[in-house]
Each structure stands twice: as C-alpha cells, then as structure tokens.
Amino acid sequence: MGQTKTSLEQETPSKKLILVVEGDPSLRIPLGYLLQENGYEVVFAGTGASALQKVKDHPPHLILLETILPDRSGFEICRTLRSKREYRETKIVFLSVNDGKEEFEKGTFVGADACIVKPFAMTHLIDTIQNLLAIK
Amino acid sequence: MNTKIRLKHLWILANVVFLALGLSLFAFVWGTISLEDQQGLITILYPYRVELISAPIILLGFFFFGSKWLLNSFWIPLKQVTEEAELMLSGNFSYRIDPNKSPVFQPLITLLNREAENLEILSNQVEQQIINAKTEVEKERNILARLIDELREGVIVCNKNGLILLYNTTVNTILNDSQKGTPNDQKTCIGLGRSISTIISHALFEHHIEELLNRQKAGNSSLIQHFVMWIGSQLIRVEILGFLSETEVFGGFIVVFKRLSRKADIPYFEQFEKQQTIKIRTSLASVRTSIETILSYPSLEESKKAQLLSIINDQSVQLTEFINQNRSRTFQDLRQLSQQSQTMWSLQETHVRAWLSSMIQNEGSLLEISVDLELDEEDCSVLMSQYLISQSLLFLINQLKREFSLDRFLCRFQQSEQLVTIDLIWSGPVLSEELFAQWLIQPVHQEMTIFTVSEVLHRHNAELWLDADEQWDEKKQTLRFLIHKVDDRDPDYSPGDTIALGNPPIIYDFGLMNQGVKGLEHGDVKLTELSYTVFDMETTGLDPGGGDEIISIGAIRIVNGRVLEKETFEQLVNPHRSIPVSSIVIHGIQPENLKDKPSIHKILPQFFKFAEGTILVAHNAAFDMRFLQLKEDITQVYFKNPVLDTLLLSEVVHPYQDLHCLEEIAKRFHLKVEKRHSALADAFLTANIFLKLIPLLNRQGIHTLKEAQFAEKETYFSKLKY
C-alpha cells in the first residue's frame, strides 16, 4: 500500500468510473461526494437489477457493491457479472455489515476483489480503491 | 314421550275403546230388533233393570282396574325389573333390585339379587386375582413413570400416528412457561389422545419421522432426530427417538423437550443481534463517511455540506430511537420472531452428504425425475432447518421440471473451508433472470406461505444464484446454493434451572397405541374409540334467553374409555350481573368469589381449545348448549362439536325408570356422589355415568356416534326446548 499513497490532497490522474450499488441513500450520497472529491466519476444503483443495467450501460472500472440489496443478494450480482467475459476484469469491492470470516470467503468465492466492513474509515476505502485501480 | 306416560295413555285409550266397543255392540244388536220386539224386551227386562245396568258397569270396572293393576303391578315392574336385572348382570354386580318394587315379582327379585350376590363375590375374587397379578407390573411401571416424571426434560411418547400416549408434568411446565403472555385461545392444550401436532407442526413432525424411516431403511442403528425450535417464547431442543414394534416397524416415538440455556440460544440471538448490527452499522457508515467527507474537503460546496449534515442529523436521530426501542424490546422481538415462524424455524446440525443423498433418493423418485449425484467424498455439517432447506430445493427442482420438462439433472455437493455449495445443473433451456426472480419470492410449500425461498435463504444467511458460466457448454445451466458450514458449537446444552420437579404422577395410556386420529365428522366411529369432553356449567338461573349467565364451567376428558382426572378444565366466570339467592343455594358460589374472575368472552375460547377435536357430553346438554349458543356472537366461538346427552342416553337404555337426574342415574350405577353442584364435580360424575352407559347402549345395538345421536332424538326429553 506504500507506493499507492492515499492522498486526498493529490489529484487522481484519470477519471475512472465507479458504480456505487447501495440501497441506502444516506450512505450513497456521502460516498458519492467522497469519491467525486477523490477524482472519480460516480454512478449509482439502489437495487441489484438497476446495478446490472448500469453496468451494461456504463461499464465501470470498479463497483462498490453492498452485500444486502433490496431485491437480491450482492453476492449473486457479483457472480452474475463474473460469469460474463466482459466483466471479469472489473474490480468489485463488497461493502458488508457482517464481519465474519465466512463473509470474506463468500466474497472471494464469487470472485470479488475486496470486502470492506461497515462502518469503514474513509482512508481505508480510498486506499483499497486506489490500490485496485492501480493493478492492471 | 316418556315410556311410562306413553303406557298410561295407552291404558286410557284401551278403556275408552272397550267402552265404545260395548256401546256400539249394544246399539248394533238393539238396532237389528224390530220396534215391537224392543217394546216387548223392555217390558220383560224392566224388573231386572238394576242388574242389567250394573253388570256392564262392573265389567267395565273390572277391565279398567284389572288393566291398571296389570300395568302398574305387572307390566311396568316387569320391564323395570328386566332393565335393572340387565344393568346388574352387565357388570354392576353390586347393584340390588328393590324387593318391594313389586310384590308379584318379589320371589324373582330375591332370586336375581341372590345371583347377583354370588356373581359379585366371584367377580371380586377374579378382580382381586387380576389386581394381584398386576401389582408387580404396576409397581415397576410406576417406578418408571416416577423416574420419567422427575426428569428435567419434557417427555412425550406418541404412537406412530402422533397420538400422545404419555407425557410427564415437565412438558406441561415447559408449555406453561413458554406461553406466558400468549393469548389464552392460542395456548396449546396437551393431553392423552391429542395429536403431537398441537406442539410440533404436523409437516415438521412428518419430516423428521420420514428422516427416521430413511435412517432405519439404511440400517442406521441411531434412530434419533434432533432439532431446535421455538415453543412460545422459549427455545427448545427437541429429540425424536423412534421405537420399533415386534414387526420391526416404528411402533411409536419418544419426543424429548429440553429447554436451552441462553448460552445455547446463540444461533438465535446471533440472528437477532445480526439484525440489530445491520441497522447500527449501516447508520454509522453513513454518519462516518459524511463526517469524514466534510472534514477532509473543507472546500465542499455549501449545498453538499448541508446535505451531508442533514444525513448525519437524520441518522443520529434514527439511531437514538432505534437504541431506545430495542433496549426493552429484545425478548418481545424474539418472541415475535418465533411466532412468525412458528415451529418451522428449527435448526439442526445436518450432515450434508448423508442428508442430500437420502433426500434426492427419496424425493427424486416422487418427483419422477432422474438425478445424478456428485458428492464430495468428505461429509461436513451445516446448521440449518433441514425441513425448510429440503423444501426449498425440492421446490426449485419441481419448478425446473415443470417449466422445462426436465427429466434429468446433476446434483453436486462441494465444500471449501467455510462454505458448502450444492449445484443443480441441467442441460437445455435457459432459465431467465426474471423467472428465477419470481421463484425466489414464492412459498417453498403451499401450506407455508410465510416461507418464501428468499426468506429461507435470508434466515440461513445462504445464497442462491443462477450461473451460466460462458466457459462451460452454453446449454448447461446451474442453480448454485451456498451455505456456511457449522461452527464447532458446544453440543452439551444445559437445561434451564426453573423446571419444577413434578409431584403428580405421569399421565399415560398405552391403550392408545394402535389408535389413529379420529375425525369428528365420522359418525361411524365406535363410541368406545372416541375422545370426549364432558362438561357442566353453573348458571345464575335456568333461563338463558331471559338474561341468566354462566358463572362456572367444569370439564374433564374421556380418552380410550378412561376418565382423565388430570386433564380438567375449571373456571369461575364473572357474569357481570347479580346472582339470585335461589341459585346461590344450589351452587354455593357467592358473588364476591366472582368479582375478580374473567368474563365469559375470555373463558369460552379457552374452553373451546380444551374441547377441540372431541365430542361434547353433558347432562341435559340442550340447556348448556343453549347458553353457549347465546354467547356465540360476543365471543365469536362456535362450538361445532357433536354433542351427546347423558339424560337422553339414560332414557334410551332405561325407558321404564322414573327418574333420569344425575343422582338417580348415579345411584343406579352405584357411583359415589361426593359433591354435587360444582361444575367440575358434576362433569366428573357425568363422565363416569357416560362410561357406564356405553356398554348398555352397545347391548341395544347402539355402537356408533351416529346411532347414539339417532337414539337420542327418539326420546321424550329430546323434544324439550330451552
């Protein structure tokens, strides 16, 4: 994590697209501002179905995916995406309220890149995103 | 009409007919004689007029008094003596016919009484021998019964049809404790001859029995199923043990109920706490991200800042409210959770490989679908409601079969360090996301509409998704079910410490072993095989339509021809009106005894539950039923049970007896009348009378409920209305 410093002060070199799939608007909004302030372009989805549609319409570089969505499970969405060739490289970060070991394993099982437990430190989230987007 | 009254009417009619016949004969003969001859006859017979007039009167008198004597001293006593002799010889050997009943039959009565005396001596000797023979067995059985009763676990033994043959007092204690705060009409009534499904739902019980059968077929010697379920507000670990009959099939089951301590409640508290955690963490995530964003980016637009501040404010308020609500609500919520899911939501440690192969083998043939199994060689455990997960998978298989007419698919079980996956793989048509989403919100079973596939998955923290991996053959589709493996929990659950050791003896009746569940709709069921609730009520007066009210209900059950003295219902009722002194003299219930008692609309639902599934029996039932009927509207309790009346049945078996009140019938049957006019005591007496009536009805060819009801209708008292 050393070389890809979290630098809220630094300019993020390129505008990468992040899809925030979060059912709760009270988290969606600050997350959106936070990511925008860090130089990312952000699109939102509140349900699993709209997430799949948004991915199709604007393929993102990274998806922040809540594990519990109003219509279906985040794990299922991740699995669906990973089963399609064009989304195999898209970075997927789970946002979860559960901190159990099995939750991480479930995330890994469906092919997610990281799992962050709520409530999270902003720096941790940005670090994770930056690290993942730095990997080719 | 009462037989004796009917006979008296017949006697009067006979006399009138006799008189009419005499007069008609005279008129006829007189009419055939010519007028002159009539004049001549009158002249000749006139000197004998007194004799001629008094002769027919004397003849008529003879007929009148002769027939009356015959009726009162011969016919009726003969019928009465016959009835009483039959009563005496049908097992009531201690009964004696009053020798003064009829001087005519005195020698016969003396003879019958002497014979009865001999029979009584003989019967007492036989009885004593039977008692002696039974004592040893009984002693052992009582020791065993006492041991079972003193167990801290609740024990129920039921036959293969789920009818309760035995239960100890701990079961009652567990049920009573669990149902504190539950509305009375929803409380579970446990009792001999009742179905176990009053405690464990029918489908769940059947499921575990099925599992036991499979295990037995597979030659597994351990015939035990265990799971955890909610009973009311308590978490109970249930074990079902099958016992085999001589023919190596299940003769019945022993069901053990064990209260779990808080320590063992972990899976459930986890579930509950998890829900709380989700809310708290979600709110905190919003608050924290908002604060950090504001602090880290001072240059943020004012409107955005305001929006974030408003989110912080809203979430803080919500969180405070949530915490305040939950501080006092934990247990209430758990209870609610349990009521919603009833008893279905029962977790058990399941060996996936064994469970899956047995389920697919058994159910696959029923679904008429061929299943290839690919199972991980090593078995592992998951904590799940075997029943609900099985139902969910079967539901999906069924849907696939129905939708795509599949006749074959592959079922694969794999495991990783923490997870278990079960894949349903098929070739052919593609299952659309939309259809799959629809299946998820459908109930897993028609009878359990509250359990949708999603709900079951959510409760198990499990996942299910549709996989159409492109690297595979395009035509292959997979439904993947994912569930966590079990933690190594401490299996040694310790029971709670509040169970009182039972002093009253255990309640059992193994005579029910081969009985099935008898539906009340079957009037053809034998009277000896039915279950009854015998009841009596004390009231403020005799006029239900005129405002008299029920002030006490007492009831007792009869199962398998035995009065169950321990399964009673007794309740005083506040009538919300004055009680006439004339009625207090009879029942002795003072108004001050009723002040703090519940009203009838609270009591009747309880009584309804107690009497559920049985035949109602009462003495002069029409009177009691009228009271119940008049309360139907306010209580919304409708007694549809068939009713039998000991008053009418007594008249059926003893039509020549003068009296059919409880005391008289009790006297006839040599039953001890200890205390009258307490509802429960009267119900108890009525129950014993009813049991004595059954063999006498049988002797008259009345064996079934339908026949008994038909015979009742023919009696005089049945025509009376209240």
Interface residues (C-beta under 8 A of the other chain):
Chain A: L8 D24 S26 L27 I29 P30 L31 Y33 L34 E37 I68 D71 R72 S73 F75 E76 R79 T80 S83 K84 R85 L95 V97 N98 K101 E102 E105 K106 F109 V117 K118 P119 F120 A121 M122
Chain B: K274 T277 I278 R281 T282 S283 L284 A285 S286 V287 R288 T289 S290 E292 T293 S296 Y297 L300 K304 Q307 L308 I311 D314 Q315 S416 E417 Q418 L419 E433 A437 L440 L457 E463 L464 W465 L466 D467 A468 D469 E470 R480 L482 H484 K485
